[in-house]
Amino acid sequence: MAKNFVFDAQGYLDELKQMQDAIVPICKMSLYDGAKIALEAVLAEIDKIPDREYPKTGRARGLTEEDKDDLRKGLGISKMRDDSGQITVKIGFDGYGHSTPAWPDGIPIAMLARAICRGTSWLKEYDFTSKAMKNARARIESGIANRIDIQIQKTIGENKT
């Protein structure tokens, strides 16, 4: 005795189409979640930058508290870009910090970050951004994956009702 099996192919295809339409906004949302985790990791690493000291020999090390405050103030998340399907969001430094005789309008914060990360002729390097990303990579990936999973479940749930 054979049983009839009915498969609603059109209904299934409609659900797949709805998921396809929802996946780009879901991915965009998840990228911002990952960027927030990365931003928090960099902020935490700024706190670990050694205080400025001038050894008797060699280059200076660390930053002043004023420089660290400038880095915290200038750190942010960019607007999302969609370049032919490649969606990107960046975290980085922007703006100007405190004034100095050499920089009366304020030290460019991006330059300050680069100087401490790569070092200069008088300042020893301390690559806090790479340390932050290395330590936070798993959390960033997990945060992105969790957001995608949650949003897909919500979308599937909405389609069932």
MARVOKE-265612 format. One record per atom (N, C-alpha, C, CB): residue in one letter; x, y, z. Coordinates in steps of 0.05 Angstrom, whole numbers, plus 32768, in hexadecimal, padded with zeros to 4 digits. Atoms other than C-alpha are relative to their C-alpha. Glycine has a CB too. Example, Ala and Ser with C-alpha at 12.3 -4.5 7.8 and 13.67 -1.06 7.14 Angstrom:
% MARVOKE-265612
A80127FE88000 A80F67FA6809C A801280188000 A7FEC80018019 S7FF07FE87FFF S81117FEB808F S7FF18016800E S800980097FE3 
***
This chain:
% MARVOKE-265612
M80117FE98000 M800080008000 M801280198000 M7FED80008018 A7FF07FE78004 A802080417FE8 A7FF28017800D A800680057FE3 K800B7FE77FF4 K80178082800D K800980177FEE K800A8004801E N7FFA7FE88010 N801580C47FE9 N800F80138012 N7FE6800D7FF5 F7FF07FEC7FF2 F804980F67FFE F7FFC801A7FF0 F801E7FF88003 V80057FE6800E V8037813F7FEE V80168013800A V7FE3800A8006 F7FEC7FED7FFA F806F81717FEB F7FF9801B7FF4 F801D7FF77FF6 D80077FE5800A D805E81BB7FE5 D8019800E7FF7 D7FF180108016 A7FE77FF5800A A809881CF7FB9 A7FFE801F7FFE A80067FF57FE5 Q80037FE38003 Q807D82157FAC Q8002800E801B Q7FE580077FF2 G7FFE7FF57FE5 G807582237FF6 G801C8001800A G7FEE7FF18014 Y7FE580027FF8 Y80BB820C8003 Y801180147FF1 Y800B7FE37FFB L7FF17FEC800F L80D782377FCB L7FFA801C8009 L7FF97FFD7FE2 D80077FE67FF5 D80B182737FE6 D800F8006801A D7FE180028004 E7FF17FFC7FE7 E80D18269802A E801D80057FFB E7FFD7FE78013 L7FE47FFB8007 L81168264800B L8004801C7FF5 L80097FEB7FEC K7FFE7FE5800B K810982A57FE5 K7FFF80158016 K7FE980057FEB Q80017FED7FEA Q80F582C88025 Q801A80008010 Q7FE87FF98013 M7FE680017FF3 M813582B08046 M8015800E7FF0 M80087FE38005 Q7FED7FF28011 Q815D82C8800B Q7FFE801E8002 Q7FFD7FF77FE3 D80047FE37FFE D813E830D8010 D8009800A801C D7FE380067FFC A7FF97FF77FE4 A814C830F805C A801E7FFD8006 A7FF07FF08013 I7FE580067FF8 I819482F7805B I801380187FFF I800B7FEA7FEE V7FEE7FE98001 V81B683388046 V7FFB80128018 V7FFB800F7FE6 P80037FF07FE8 P81958362807D P80097FF2801A P7FE280078004 I7FF6800F7FE9 I81A5832A80AF I801E80028002 I7FF67FE27FFE C7FE27FFF8000 C81EE832A809A C8009801C8008 C800B7FF97FE5 K7FF97FE57FF9 K81F18376809F K7FFE8005801E K7FEF80147FF1 M80057FFD7FE4 M81D4837480E5 M80167FF28010 M7FE57FF58008 S7FED80107FF2 S8205833E80FA S801C800D7FFE S80017FE47FF5 L7FE67FF38003 L8241836580DF L800380178015 L8004800C7FE4 Y7FFE7FEB7FEC Y8231839F810D Y80047FF4801C Y7FE680128000 D7FFB800D7FE6 D822D836F8148 D801D7FF98003 D7FEE7FE68002 G7FE380078000 G827383568136 G801180198004 G80087FF27FE7 A7FF17FE77FFD A828C839E812F A7FFF800B801C A7FF580157FEC K80037FF67FE4 K827183B08174 K80127FF08013 K7FE37FFD8009 I7FEF80117FEF I829683758193 I801D80087FFB I7FFC7FE27FF9 A7FE57FF88007 A82D6838A816E A8006801B800D A800480017FE2 L7FFD7FE57FF5 L82CD83D28185 L80057FFE801E L7FE880127FFA E7FFC80047FE3 E82C683BC81CE E801B7FF38006 E7FE97FEE800B A7FE6800D7FFC A8304839081C7 A801780157FFD A80047FE97FEC V7FEC7FEB8003 V832D83CB81AD V800080148017 V7FFC800F7FE5 L80027FEE7FE9 L831383F881E4 L800D7FF38019 L7FE380078007 A7FF4800E7FE9 A832883C48218 A801E7FFF7FFD A7FF57FE38002 E7FE380028004 E836D83BE81F8 E800D801C8003 E80067FF57FE4 I7FF57FE57FFB I8376840A81FA I80078004801D I7FEB80167FF7 D7FFB7FFE7FE4 D837184058245 D80197FF18008 D7FE87FF58010 K7FE880107FFA K83AB83D38244 K801A800C7FF5 K7FFC7FE47FF5 I7FE77FF3800B I83DB8401821E I800F800B8018 I7FF880177FEC P7FF07FF67FE9 P84148410824F P8000801E8001 P801D7FF57FFE D7FFD7FE37FFD D841A8455826C D801A80097FF5 D7FFD8008801E R7FE87FF5800C R844D8482824B R801780008013 R7FFA801D7FF5 E7FE77FFF7FF1 E849384798263 E801780067FEC E80057FE68010 Y7FE97FF98010 Y84D584938249 Y80197FF3800C Y8004801F7FFF P7FE8800D7FF5 P850D84618256 P801A80107FF9 P80027FE37FF5 K7FE77FF18005 K8554847B825A K800C7FFA7FE5 K80157FF88016 T7FF78007801B T85658455821A T7FE97FF57FF0 T80187FEC8001 G8015800A8012 G8539844481DF G7FE980137FFD G7FF77FE5800B R80187FF08006 R84F5845C81CA R7FED80018018 R7FF27FF57FE7 A80147FFE7FEC A84BD847481F6 A7FEC7FEA7FFD A7FF1801C7FFF R801480158001 R848684428207 R7FE6800A800B R800A7FE78011 G801B7FFA7FF6 G843B84478210 G7FF5801B7FF8 G80007FFE801D L800E7FE78006 L840B8481820E L7FF9800E801A L7FE77FFB7FEF T800A7FF17FEA T83F584B8823C T7FE27FFA8003 T8004801F7FFD E801D80057FFC E83AF84B3825A E7FEF80127FED E7FF88006801E E800D7FEE8012 E839B84EF822F E7FFF7FF37FE3 E800E801B7FFF D7FFF800E801A D83B184C881F0 D7FEC7FE98000 D801C7FF67FFA K801380167FFE K8389848B8207 K7FE380097FFE K80057FF0801A D801B7FF48002 D834B84B68211 D7FFA80087FE4 D7FFE80188013 D80047FF9801C D835484D181CB D7FFA7FE87FEF D8019800F7FF4 L80058019800F L8357848A81AF L7FE47FF68006 L80157FEA8007 R801B80097FF9 R8318847781D5 R7FEB80117FF2 R7FFB8000801F K80137FED800C K82F484B681BC K7FFE7FFD7FE2 K8008801C8007 G80008001801D G830984AC8174 G7FF97FE57FF3 G801B80077FF6 L8006801A800B L82F88462816D L7FE27FFE7FF9 L80077FEA8015 G801C80028008 G82B984528147 G7FFC7FEB7FEA G7FF6801A7FF5 I800880138015 I829484268115 I7FF7800F7FE8 I7FE97FEC800A S80077FF28018 S828E843C80CD S7FE37FF87FF7 S80147FF97FE9 K80198008800D K824E843B80A4 K80067FE87FEF K7FF580187FEE M7FFD80188010 M824283FB807F M800380077FE3 M7FE87FED8005 R7FFC7FFD801C R825A83F68038 R7FF87FE67FF2 R801C80097FF9 D800780178011 D823F83C88002 D800D80047FE5 D7FE17FFC7FFE D7FF27FFE801A D827183C17FC9 D7FFA7FE77FF0 D801E80038005 S800780168012 S825083947F96 S7FFC7FE6800F S80157FFC7FEA G800680187FF1 G823883637FCA G80137FFA8017 G7FFF7FE97FEE Q7FEE80037FEA Q827483677FF8 Q7FF980158015 Q801E80017FF7 I80097FED7FEB I825983868038 I801680028015 I7FE57FF6800C T7FEB7FFB7FEC T828C83A68066 T7FF780158014 T801A80087FF2 V80027FEB7FEC V828C83CD80A6 V801C8000800E V7FE97FFA8015 K7FE57FFD7FF5 K82CC83E780C6 K7FFF800E801B K8013800F7FED I7FFC7FF07FE8 I82E283FE810A I801B800E7FFD I7FFF7FEF801A G7FE77FF18003 G83178434810E G7FFF8019800F G800580057FE2 F7FFC7FE77FF2 F832E84768127 F7FFB80187FEE F801C8002800D D80067FE8800F D831784BB8111 D800080188013 D7FE57FFD7FF1 G80027FE87FF1 G831A85028128 G801B800A800B G7FED7FFC8017 Y7FE87FF37FF5 Y834B852C814F Y7FFF8000801E Y8003801D7FF6 G7FFE80017FE3 G836485278196 G8008801A800C G80147FEA8008 H7FF87FE87FF2 H8383855881C6 H801580107FF0 H800C7FF9801C S7FED7FEE800E S83AD859381AE S801C7FFD800C S7FF6801D8001 T7FE47FFF7FF7 T83F8859481B1 T800E80177FF0 T800F7FE47FFB P7FF37FEC8010 P842B85C78199 P80047FF87FE2 P801C8006800C A7FFC8009801C A8438859C815B A7FE57FFD7FF2 A800E7FE58000 W801A8004800C W83ED85908150 W7FEC8013800E W7FF77FE28003 P80127FED7FF2 P83C785D08166 P7FE37FFA7FFC P8006801C7FF7 D801C80078005 D838685B68147 D7FF97FE5800C D7FFA80017FE3 G8004801A7FF4 G838E8573816B G800F7FEB7FF0 G7FE27FFA8001 I7FF28017800C I83B48533815E I7FEC7FEF7FF0 I800F7FEF8015 P80128012800F P8394850A8126 P80007FE4800E P80097FFD7FE2 I800280197FF0 I837A84CD814D I80097FE87FF0 I7FE37FFD800A A7FF780178010 A8386849D8113 A801E7FFE7FFF A7FF480027FE3 M7FE37FFF8000 M83CE84B38111 M800C7FF7801B M800B801C7FF9 L7FF880097FE6 L83D584A9815C L7FFE7FE28003 L7FEF800E8016 A8004801D7FFF A83B984628156 A80157FF27FF0 A7FE47FF97FF6 R7FEC800C8011 R83E88452811D R801C8002800D R8001800D7FE4 A7FE67FFC7FF3 A8424846F8144 A80047FEB8016 A8002801C800B I7FFC80137FEA I841884428180 I80007FE37FF5 I7FEA80038015 C8001801B800B C840784048156 C80197FF97FF1 C7FE87FFD7FED R7FE880068011 R844384098127 R801A800B800B R7FFB800B7FE4 G7FE87FF47FF5 G84738433814F G800A80177FEF G80167FEB8003 T7FF47FEA800E T849A8470813B T801E80008007 T7FF3801C8007 S7FE47FFE7FFA S84E28487813E S80058004801E S800D80167FF0 W7FFC7FFA7FE3 W84D8849B8187 W7FEC7FF08012 W7FFC801D8005 L8014800E7FF0 L849D846F819E L7FFF7FE27FF8 L7FE4800C7FFB K8000801D8004 K849F842381A6 K7FE37FF77FF9 K800A7FF1801A E801A800A8009 E846683FD8184 E7FF27FF08015 E80037FF07FE6 Y801180107FEF Y842C83DE81AA Y7FE77FFC7FF0 Y7FFA800D801C D801680048013 D83FB83C08178 D7FE77FF6800E D80087FEB7FEA F801880067FF1 F83BC83C281A2 F7FE97FF77FEF F7FF880178011 T801780078011 T838C83BB8167 T80037FE37FF8 T7FFF80127FE8 S7FFC801C8007 S83AA83798150 S7FFC7FED8017 S801C7FFB7FF4 K800580107FE8 K83AA835E8197 K7FE37FFE8006 K800F800D8018 A801D80017FFB A83618371819F A7FF27FEE7FED A7FF4801D7FFE M800D80118014 M834D834F815E M80077FE38004 M800780097FE4 K7FF8801B7FFC K83758311816D K7FF17FF48018 K801F7FFE8005 N800E800A7FE8 N8356830A81B2 N7FE27FFF7FFD N800780128018 A801D7FFE8002 A830F831B819B A7FF57FF17FE7 A7FF8801C7FFE R8009800D8019 R830C82F48159 R7FEA7FEB8004 R80187FF27FF2 A801480147FFB A82E682B98175 A7FE5800C800A A800A7FEB8015 R80197FF27FF6 R82B482E7819A R7FF2800E7FE9 R800780148016 I800C7FF28017 I82AA8310815A I7FF17FEC7FEE I8016800F7FF0 E800D80148012 E829C82D3812F E7FE87FF3800E E80157FEA7FF9 S8017800C7FF1 S826F82B58165 S7FE880148001 S80087FF8801C G80157FEB7FFF G824882F7816C G7FF280027FE5 G800C801A8008 I800C7FFE801B I823D82FB8120 I7FEF7FE77FFB I801780027FEB A800F80198005 A822882B1811C A7FE77FFF8011 A80127FE88006 N801780007FEE N81F982B98158 N7FEA80127FF5 N80078008801C R80147FEE800B R81D682F58139 R7FF37FF47FE7 R800D801C7FFA I800B800C8018 I81CE82D180F7 I7FED7FEA8007 I80177FF57FED D801280167FF8 D81B182938119 D7FE6800B800C D800E7FEF8015 I80187FF57FF3 I818082BC8143 I7FEE800D7FEB I800880168015 Q80107FF28014 Q816982E68107 Q7FF47FEC7FEC Q801080157FF1 I800B80158012 I816182A880DB I7FE97FF2800E I80167FEC7FF7 Q8016800D7FF1 Q813782868111 Q7FE780128001 Q80097FF9801C K80177FED8000 K810C82C58116 K7FF280017FE5 K800A801D8008 T800C7FFF801B T810382C780CB T7FF17FE77FF9 T801680047FEB I800E801A8005 I80F1827D80C7 I7FE680008010 I80127FE98008 G80187FFF7FEF G80C082888101 G7FEB80127FF4 G80078009801C E80137FEE800D E80A082C380DD E7FF37FF37FE8 E800E801B7FF8 N800A800C8018 N8098829A809E N7FEC7FE98006 N80177FF47FEF K801280167FF9 K8074826180C3 K7FE5800A8009 K800D7FF08016 T801A7FF77FF6 T803D828D80DE T7FEF800D7FEB T800380148016 
***
